[in-house]
Amino acid sequence: MATIYVREQGTVVRKQGERLLITKEHTIVGDVPMHNLDQLVVMGNIQLTQPATAMLLRAGKGVTFATMRGTVLGSLLPPTSPHADLRVKQLQMMSDDAANLTLARQIVIGKLTNQRALLINARTTHAQIARGVTGIAEAMRGAQTVDNAESLRGYEGRAGAFYWPAFKVLLKNDYGFSAREYHPSRDPVNALLSFVYAFLQRDVNSLAQIVGLDPHLGFFHTIQYGRPSLVLDLMEEFRPLVCDPLVLNLLNLDIIQGRDFQRTNNPERPIALSEPAVKRVIEKYEERVTSPVKYSLTGETAAWRRVMELQTRLMARVIQGEASRYQAMTNAEG
Protein backbone atom coordinates (compact mmCIF):
# COMPACT_ATOMS: atom_id res chain seq x y z
CA MET A 1 0.00 0.00 0.00
CA ALA A 2 1.08 3.58 -0.63
CA THR A 3 0.91 7.07 0.77
CA ILE A 4 -0.88 9.20 -1.81
CA TYR A 5 -0.17 12.93 -2.04
CA VAL A 6 -2.77 15.25 -3.56
CA ARG A 7 -1.06 18.51 -4.47
CA GLU A 8 -2.78 19.98 -7.54
CA GLN A 9 -4.52 23.08 -6.25
CA GLY A 10 -8.27 23.33 -6.65
CA THR A 11 -8.86 19.59 -6.86
CA VAL A 12 -11.63 17.69 -5.10
CA VAL A 13 -11.27 14.21 -3.63
CA ARG A 14 -14.53 12.28 -4.04
CA LYS A 15 -15.82 8.80 -3.31
CA GLN A 16 -16.87 6.50 -6.13
CA GLY A 17 -17.55 2.94 -5.02
CA GLU A 18 -14.45 1.76 -3.18
CA ARG A 19 -12.21 4.28 -4.93
CA LEU A 20 -11.11 7.86 -4.47
CA LEU A 21 -11.53 10.03 -7.54
CA ILE A 22 -9.44 13.18 -7.68
CA THR A 23 -11.16 15.70 -9.94
CA LYS A 24 -10.56 19.24 -11.13
CA GLU A 25 -13.21 21.18 -12.98
CA HIS A 26 -15.11 17.96 -13.71
CA THR A 27 -12.00 16.26 -15.11
CA ILE A 28 -10.58 13.17 -13.39
CA VAL A 29 -6.89 13.73 -12.62
CA GLY A 30 -6.43 10.75 -10.26
CA ASP A 31 -8.05 7.43 -9.40
CA VAL A 32 -7.00 5.57 -6.25
CA PRO A 33 -8.44 2.15 -5.27
CA MET A 34 -8.87 1.99 -1.50
CA HIS A 35 -7.02 -1.33 -1.27
CA ASN A 36 -3.91 0.41 -2.64
CA LEU A 37 -4.02 3.25 -0.10
CA ASP A 38 -2.26 3.43 3.24
CA GLN A 39 -2.74 7.12 4.01
CA LEU A 40 -3.77 10.26 2.16
CA VAL A 41 -1.86 13.56 2.31
CA VAL A 42 -3.62 16.66 1.01
CA MET A 43 -1.45 19.72 0.52
CA GLY A 44 -2.86 23.20 0.11
CA ASN A 45 -6.23 24.09 -1.39
CA ILE A 46 -7.74 20.62 -1.73
CA GLN A 47 -11.34 19.68 -0.93
CA LEU A 48 -12.20 16.33 0.64
CA THR A 49 -15.88 15.44 0.42
CA GLN A 50 -17.79 14.01 3.39
CA PRO A 51 -18.50 10.65 1.68
CA ALA A 52 -14.79 10.30 0.85
CA THR A 53 -13.85 11.21 4.43
CA ALA A 54 -16.31 8.67 5.85
CA MET A 55 -14.98 5.92 3.57
CA LEU A 56 -11.40 6.66 4.61
CA LEU A 57 -12.27 6.53 8.30
CA ARG A 58 -14.28 3.32 7.96
CA ALA A 59 -11.35 1.73 6.16
CA GLY A 60 -8.93 2.81 8.90
CA LYS A 61 -7.01 5.19 6.64
CA GLY A 62 -5.51 8.37 7.99
CA VAL A 63 -5.59 11.79 6.32
CA THR A 64 -2.92 14.44 6.86
CA PHE A 65 -3.55 18.08 5.99
CA ALA A 66 -0.45 20.09 5.10
CA THR A 67 0.55 23.33 3.44
CA MET A 68 2.07 23.29 -0.02
CA ARG A 69 5.50 23.49 1.65
CA GLY A 70 4.95 20.39 3.76
CA THR A 71 4.09 21.97 7.10
CA VAL A 72 1.62 19.66 8.83
CA LEU A 73 -1.59 21.40 9.87
CA GLY A 74 -3.27 18.39 11.42
CA SER A 75 -4.43 14.83 10.92
CA LEU A 76 -7.71 12.98 10.66
CA LEU A 77 -7.45 9.49 12.11
CA PRO A 78 -9.97 6.66 12.49
CA PRO A 79 -11.25 5.88 15.99
CA THR A 80 -8.87 3.71 17.97
CA SER A 81 -9.29 1.76 21.18
CA PRO A 82 -9.14 3.84 24.38
CA HIS A 83 -5.58 4.65 25.46
CA ALA A 84 -6.18 6.47 28.73
CA ASP A 85 -4.00 4.07 30.72
CA LEU A 86 -1.06 4.43 28.34
CA ARG A 87 -1.29 8.23 28.36
CA VAL A 88 -1.51 8.34 32.16
CA LYS A 89 1.64 6.22 32.38
CA GLN A 90 3.32 8.43 29.77
CA LEU A 91 2.62 11.47 31.93
CA GLN A 92 3.83 9.65 35.05
CA MET A 93 7.11 8.64 33.39
CA MET A 94 7.64 12.13 32.07
CA SER A 95 7.10 13.48 35.60
CA ASP A 96 9.60 11.02 37.14
CA ASP A 97 13.00 12.72 36.76
CA ALA A 98 15.02 9.49 36.87
CA ALA A 99 12.81 7.56 34.45
CA ASN A 100 12.56 10.58 32.14
CA LEU A 101 16.34 11.01 32.07
CA THR A 102 16.91 7.32 31.32
CA LEU A 103 14.60 7.43 28.33
CA ALA A 104 15.87 10.80 27.10
CA ARG A 105 19.45 9.50 27.29
CA GLN A 106 18.61 6.58 24.99
CA ILE A 107 17.00 8.97 22.50
CA VAL A 108 20.12 11.15 22.43
CA ILE A 109 22.58 8.25 22.29
CA GLY A 110 20.64 6.78 19.38
CA LYS A 111 20.74 10.04 17.43
CA LEU A 112 24.44 10.63 18.09
CA THR A 113 25.32 7.04 17.21
CA ASN A 114 23.62 7.44 13.86
CA GLN A 115 25.15 10.85 13.16
CA ARG A 116 28.60 9.42 13.82
CA ALA A 117 27.86 6.37 11.65
CA LEU A 118 26.81 8.59 8.74
CA LEU A 119 30.17 10.38 8.87
CA ILE A 120 32.16 7.15 9.22
CA ASN A 121 30.27 5.54 6.33
CA ALA A 122 31.18 8.47 4.10
CA ARG A 123 34.67 6.93 3.97
CA THR A 124 36.56 10.18 3.51
CA THR A 125 39.80 11.25 5.15
CA HIS A 126 38.81 14.93 5.31
CA ALA A 127 39.98 16.48 8.57
CA GLN A 128 36.54 17.96 9.29
CA ILE A 129 34.99 14.49 9.11
CA ALA A 130 37.61 13.13 11.51
CA ARG A 131 36.89 15.98 13.91
CA GLY A 132 33.19 15.26 13.64
CA VAL A 133 33.60 11.57 14.39
CA THR A 134 35.83 12.28 17.39
CA GLY A 135 33.70 15.15 18.71
CA ILE A 136 30.46 13.18 18.53
CA ALA A 137 32.11 10.24 20.30
CA GLU A 138 33.18 12.58 23.12
CA ALA A 139 29.64 13.97 23.38
CA MET A 140 28.26 10.43 23.55
CA ARG A 141 30.55 9.61 26.46
CA GLY A 142 29.41 12.73 28.26
CA ALA A 143 25.75 11.97 27.58
CA GLN A 144 26.19 8.53 29.14
CA THR A 145 27.15 9.99 32.51
CA VAL A 146 25.04 13.14 33.00
CA ASP A 147 22.64 13.25 35.90
CA ASN A 148 20.20 15.87 34.61
CA ALA A 149 18.25 16.62 31.44
CA GLU A 150 19.75 20.08 30.88
CA SER A 151 23.29 18.68 30.72
CA LEU A 152 22.06 15.97 28.35
CA ARG A 153 20.71 18.64 26.02
CA GLY A 154 24.06 20.36 26.23
CA TYR A 155 25.89 17.29 24.98
CA GLU A 156 23.35 16.83 22.18
CA GLY A 157 23.98 20.42 21.12
CA ARG A 158 27.75 19.91 21.37
CA ALA A 159 27.52 16.92 19.04
CA GLY A 160 25.59 19.05 16.55
CA ALA A 161 28.41 21.58 16.58
CA PHE A 162 30.68 18.82 15.27
CA TYR A 163 28.16 17.08 13.02
CA TRP A 164 26.94 19.92 10.83
CA PRO A 165 30.37 21.24 9.75
CA ALA A 166 31.22 17.66 8.80
CA PHE A 167 27.90 17.31 6.98
CA LYS A 168 28.78 20.43 4.99
CA VAL A 169 31.98 18.73 3.77
CA LEU A 170 29.87 15.89 2.32
CA LEU A 171 27.95 18.29 0.08
CA LYS A 172 29.15 18.72 -3.49
CA ASN A 173 27.80 22.28 -3.36
CA ASP A 174 27.00 23.69 0.07
CA TYR A 175 24.88 26.59 -1.27
CA GLY A 176 26.03 28.80 1.59
CA PHE A 177 25.24 26.26 4.31
CA SER A 178 27.30 26.81 7.44
CA ALA A 179 25.18 25.54 10.33
CA ARG A 180 21.75 24.09 10.98
CA GLU A 181 19.10 26.81 11.04
CA TYR A 182 15.51 25.95 11.82
CA HIS A 183 13.18 28.94 11.58
CA PRO A 184 13.67 30.47 9.18
CA SER A 185 15.93 28.47 6.87
CA ARG A 186 18.03 31.06 5.05
CA ASP A 187 19.93 28.81 2.64
CA PRO A 188 18.87 26.02 0.26
CA VAL A 189 20.40 23.16 2.29
CA ASN A 190 18.60 24.17 5.47
CA ALA A 191 15.38 24.68 3.54
CA LEU A 192 15.65 21.19 2.07
CA LEU A 193 16.48 19.62 5.43
CA SER A 194 13.47 21.30 7.03
CA PHE A 195 11.21 20.20 4.19
CA VAL A 196 12.24 16.56 4.47
CA TYR A 197 12.05 16.64 8.28
CA ALA A 198 8.45 17.88 7.96
CA PHE A 199 7.52 14.66 6.15
CA LEU A 200 9.26 12.56 8.76
CA GLN A 201 7.36 14.45 11.45
CA ARG A 202 4.08 13.74 9.67
CA ASP A 203 4.81 10.02 9.54
CA VAL A 204 5.90 9.77 13.17
CA ASN A 205 3.00 11.91 14.42
CA SER A 206 0.49 9.62 12.72
CA LEU A 207 2.15 6.54 14.21
CA ALA A 208 2.23 8.01 17.71
CA GLN A 209 -1.49 8.72 17.59
CA ILE A 210 -2.34 5.31 16.14
CA VAL A 211 -0.34 3.58 18.89
CA GLY A 212 -2.12 5.73 21.47
CA LEU A 213 0.68 7.95 22.72
CA ASP A 214 0.20 11.64 23.39
CA PRO A 215 2.33 13.39 20.74
CA HIS A 216 2.92 16.39 23.03
CA LEU A 217 4.31 14.63 26.12
CA GLY A 218 8.00 14.12 25.36
CA PHE A 219 11.00 13.03 27.38
CA PHE A 220 14.00 14.72 25.76
CA HIS A 221 12.19 17.67 24.21
CA THR A 222 10.58 19.94 26.77
CA ILE A 223 6.88 20.70 26.72
CA GLN A 224 5.97 23.90 24.89
CA TYR A 225 2.63 25.12 23.63
CA GLY A 226 1.89 23.47 20.29
CA ARG A 227 5.12 21.47 20.21
CA PRO A 228 4.75 17.71 19.53
CA SER A 229 7.60 16.88 21.92
CA LEU A 230 7.21 13.09 21.83
CA VAL A 231 7.12 13.12 18.03
CA LEU A 232 10.36 15.11 18.00
CA ASP A 233 11.85 12.55 20.43
CA LEU A 234 10.94 9.65 18.16
CA MET A 235 12.22 11.48 15.09
CA GLU A 236 15.74 11.99 16.44
CA GLU A 237 17.22 8.60 15.59
CA PHE A 238 15.70 8.73 12.08
CA ARG A 239 17.02 12.14 11.05
CA PRO A 240 20.57 10.83 10.31
CA LEU A 241 19.25 7.46 9.13
CA VAL A 242 16.54 8.56 6.69
CA CYS A 243 16.52 12.32 6.10
CA ASP A 244 20.15 13.47 6.13
CA PRO A 245 21.33 10.79 3.65
CA LEU A 246 18.34 11.61 1.46
CA VAL A 247 19.28 15.31 1.38
CA LEU A 248 22.88 14.41 0.51
CA ASN A 249 21.70 12.23 -2.37
CA LEU A 250 19.22 14.81 -3.65
CA LEU A 251 21.92 17.48 -3.85
CA ASN A 252 25.01 15.46 -4.71
CA LEU A 253 23.27 13.53 -7.49
CA ASP A 254 21.79 16.78 -8.88
CA ILE A 255 18.23 15.56 -8.38
CA ILE A 256 17.71 18.95 -6.76
CA GLN A 257 19.85 21.80 -8.11
CA GLY A 258 20.38 25.47 -7.42
CA ARG A 259 17.75 26.54 -9.93
CA ASP A 260 15.13 24.59 -7.96
CA PHE A 261 15.35 27.08 -5.08
CA GLN A 262 13.61 30.43 -5.18
CA ARG A 263 14.32 33.50 -3.06
CA THR A 264 11.15 34.99 -1.64
CA ASN A 265 10.34 38.30 0.01
CA ASN A 266 8.89 36.47 2.99
CA PRO A 267 11.15 36.75 6.08
CA GLU A 268 9.37 33.74 7.57
CA ARG A 269 10.29 31.59 4.56
CA PRO A 270 13.12 33.24 2.60
CA ILE A 271 13.86 30.10 0.52
CA ALA A 272 11.24 28.04 -1.32
CA LEU A 273 11.41 24.97 -3.54
CA SER A 274 9.94 25.15 -7.01
CA GLU A 275 6.84 23.09 -7.74
CA PRO A 276 8.66 20.45 -9.86
CA ALA A 277 11.33 20.14 -7.15
CA VAL A 278 8.72 19.55 -4.45
CA LYS A 279 7.34 16.69 -6.51
CA ARG A 280 10.78 15.13 -6.91
CA VAL A 281 11.54 15.41 -3.19
CA ILE A 282 8.26 13.73 -2.29
CA GLU A 283 8.94 10.91 -4.75
CA LYS A 284 12.42 10.33 -3.34
CA TYR A 285 11.20 10.52 0.26
CA GLU A 286 8.58 7.87 -0.46
CA GLU A 287 11.18 5.70 -2.19
CA ARG A 288 13.36 6.00 0.91
CA VAL A 289 10.75 5.21 3.56
CA THR A 290 9.33 2.27 1.62
CA SER A 291 12.73 0.72 0.88
CA PRO A 292 13.81 -2.32 2.92
CA VAL A 293 16.33 -2.16 5.75
CA LYS A 294 17.60 -4.58 8.39
CA TYR A 295 15.94 -3.69 11.68
CA SER A 296 18.81 -3.61 14.15
CA LEU A 297 16.77 -4.73 17.16
CA THR A 298 15.57 -8.03 15.67
CA GLY A 299 17.52 -8.59 12.45
CA GLU A 300 14.32 -8.75 10.41
CA THR A 301 13.97 -6.89 7.13
CA ALA A 302 11.29 -4.21 6.98
CA ALA A 303 10.55 -0.94 5.23
CA TRP A 304 11.79 2.19 6.94
CA ARG A 305 8.22 3.32 7.67
CA ARG A 306 7.53 -0.04 9.33
CA VAL A 307 10.68 0.42 11.44
CA MET A 308 9.32 3.78 12.59
CA GLU A 309 6.15 2.00 13.69
CA LEU A 310 8.12 -0.69 15.53
CA GLN A 311 10.11 1.96 17.38
CA THR A 312 6.93 3.84 18.31
CA ARG A 313 5.41 0.62 19.65
CA LEU A 314 8.61 -0.09 21.58
CA MET A 315 8.30 3.33 23.20
CA ALA A 316 4.73 2.46 24.23
CA ARG A 317 5.87 -0.87 25.71
CA VAL A 318 8.57 0.86 27.73
CA ILE A 319 6.02 3.32 29.08
CA GLN A 320 3.64 0.47 29.94
CA GLY A 321 6.43 -1.41 31.72
CA GLU A 322 6.32 -4.24 29.18
CA ALA A 323 9.90 -3.58 27.96
CA SER A 324 12.83 -2.80 30.22
CA ARG A 325 14.36 0.04 28.18
CA TYR A 326 14.11 1.98 24.96
CA GLN A 327 16.77 1.16 22.39
CA ALA A 328 17.14 3.25 19.25
CA MET A 329 17.38 1.91 15.73
CA THR A 330 21.09 2.16 14.91
CA ASN A 331 23.77 0.94 12.52
CA ALA A 332 21.24 0.50 9.72
CA GLU A 333 22.11 -0.88 6.34
CA GLY A 334 20.89 1.02 3.34
Residue pairs with C-beta under 8 A, 6 or more apart in sequence:
1 35
1 36
1 37
1 38
2 36
2 37
2 38
2 286
2 290
3 38
3 39
3 40
3 41
3 286
4 20
4 30
4 32
4 37
4 39
4 40
4 41
5 41
5 43
5 282
6 13
6 22
6 30
6 40
6 41
6 42
6 43
6 46
7 43
7 44
7 46
7 68
7 278
7 279
7 282
8 22
8 24
8 29
9 44
9 45
9 46
9 68
10 24
10 25
10 45
11 22
11 23
11 24
11 29
11 30
11 46
11 47
12 22
12 23
12 24
12 46
12 47
12 48
12 49
13 20
13 21
13 22
13 40
13 42
13 46
13 47
13 48
13 49
13 52
14 20
14 21
14 22
14 23
14 49
14 51
14 52
15 21
15 49
15 51
15 52
15 54
15 55
18 33
18 34
18 35
18 55
19 31
19 32
19 33
19 34
20 30
20 31
20 32
20 34
20 37
20 40
20 52
20 55
20 56
21 28
21 30
21 31
22 28
22 29
22 30
22 31
22 32
23 29
34 55
34 59
34 61
37 59
37 61
38 61
39 61
39 62
39 63
39 64
39 206
40 56
40 61
40 62
40 63
40 64
41 63
41 64
41 66
41 202
42 48
42 63
42 64
42 65
42 66
43 66
43 67
43 68
43 70
44 66
44 67
44 68
48 63
53 63
53 76
56 62
56 63
56 76
56 78
57 76
57 78
57 79
58 78
59 78
60 78
61 78
62 75
62 76
62 77
62 78
62 206
62 210
63 75
63 76
63 77
64 72
64 74
64 75
64 76
64 202
64 206
65 72
65 73
65 74
65 75
65 76
66 72
66 73
66 198
66 202
67 73
68 278
69 195
69 198
69 269
69 272
69 273
69 278
70 195
70 198
70 199
70 202
70 278
71 198
72 198
72 201
72 202
72 205
75 202
75 205
75 206
75 209
77 206
77 209
77 210
80 209
80 210
80 212
81 212
83 212
83 213
85 320
86 212
86 213
86 316
86 319
86 320
87 212
87 213
87 214
87 217
89 319
89 320
89 321
90 213
90 214
90 217
90 230
90 319
91 214
91 217
93 99
93 100
93 103
93 219
93 319
94 100
94 217
94 218
94 219
97 149
100 149
100 219
101 146
101 147
101 148
101 149
101 152
102 325
103 219
103 220
103 318
103 325
103 326
104 149
104 152
104 219
104 220
104 233
105 143
105 144
105 146
105 152
106 325
106 326
106 327
106 328
107 219
107 220
107 233
107 236
107 237
107 326
107 328
108 143
108 152
108 155
108 156
108 220
108 236
109 140
109 143
109 144
109 328
110 236
110 237
110 327
110 328
110 329
110 330
111 156
111 159
111 236
111 237
111 239
111 240
111 328
112 136
112 139
112 140
112 143
112 156
112 159
113 140
113 328
113 330
113 331
114 237
114 239
114 240
114 241
114 328
114 330
114 331
114 332
115 136
115 159
115 163
115 240
115 244
116 132
116 133
116 136
116 137
116 140
117 240
117 330
117 331
118 167
118 240
118 241
118 244
118 245
119 129
119 132
119 133
119 136
119 163
119 166
119 167
119 170
120 133
122 129
122 170
124 169
124 170
126 166
126 169
128 165
128 166
128 168
128 169
129 166
129 169
129 170
131 162
131 165
131 166
132 162
132 163
132 165
132 166
132 167
133 166
134 162
135 158
135 159
135 161
135 162
135 163
136 159
136 162
136 163
138 158
139 155
139 156
139 158
139 159
139 162
140 155
140 159
142 151
142 155
142 158
143 152
143 155
143 156
146 152
146 155
149 220
152 220
153 220
156 220
160 180
163 240
164 179
164 180
165 179
167 244
167 248
168 174
168 177
168 178
168 189
170 248
170 252
171 177
171 189
171 248
171 251
171 252
172 251
172 252
173 251
173 258
174 189
175 187
175 188
175 189
175 251
175 258
175 261
176 187
176 188
176 189
177 187
177 188
177 189
177 190
178 187
180 190
180 193
181 187
181 190
182 190
182 194
183 268
184 267
184 268
184 269
184 270
184 271
185 191
185 193
185 194
185 269
185 270
185 271
186 270
186 271
187 271
188 258
188 261
188 271
189 247
189 251
190 271
191 261
191 271
191 272
191 273
192 247
192 250
192 251
192 256
192 273
192 281
193 243
193 244
193 247
195 273
195 278
195 281
196 243
196 246
196 247
196 281
196 285
197 235
197 239
197 243
199 282
199 285
200 235
200 238
200 239
200 242
200 243
201 228
201 231
201 232
201 235
203 289
203 305
203 308
204 231
204 234
204 235
204 238
204 308
204 312
205 215
205 228
205 231
207 234
207 308
207 309
207 312
208 214
208 215
208 228
208 230
208 231
208 234
208 312
209 215
211 309
211 312
211 313
211 315
211 316
212 316
213 230
213 312
213 315
213 316
213 319
214 230
215 228
215 229
215 230
215 231
216 223
216 227
216 228
216 229
216 230
217 223
217 229
217 230
218 228
218 229
218 230
218 231
218 232
218 233
219 229
219 230
219 233
220 229
220 232
220 233
220 236
221 227
221 229
221 230
221 232
221 233
222 229
223 229
230 315
234 308
234 311
234 312
234 315
236 328
237 311
237 328
237 329
237 330
238 304
238 308
238 329
241 304
241 329
241 332
242 288
242 289
242 304
246 284
246 285
246 288
249 255
249 284
250 256
250 280
250 281
250 284
255 280
255 284
256 273
256 277
256 280
256 281
259 274
260 273
260 274
260 276
260 277
261 271
261 272
261 273
261 274
261 277
262 271
262 272
262 273
262 274
263 270
263 271
264 270
264 271
264 272
273 281
288 304
289 303
289 304
289 305
289 308
290 303
290 304
290 305
291 303
291 304
291 334
292 301
292 302
292 303
292 334
293 301
293 302
293 303
293 304
293 307
293 332
293 333
293 334
294 300
294 301
294 332
294 333
294 334
295 301
295 302
295 307
295 310
295 329
296 329
296 330
296 331
296 332
297 310
297 314
297 327
297 329
302 310
307 329
311 328
311 329
314 323
314 326
314 327
315 326
317 323
318 324
318 325
318 326
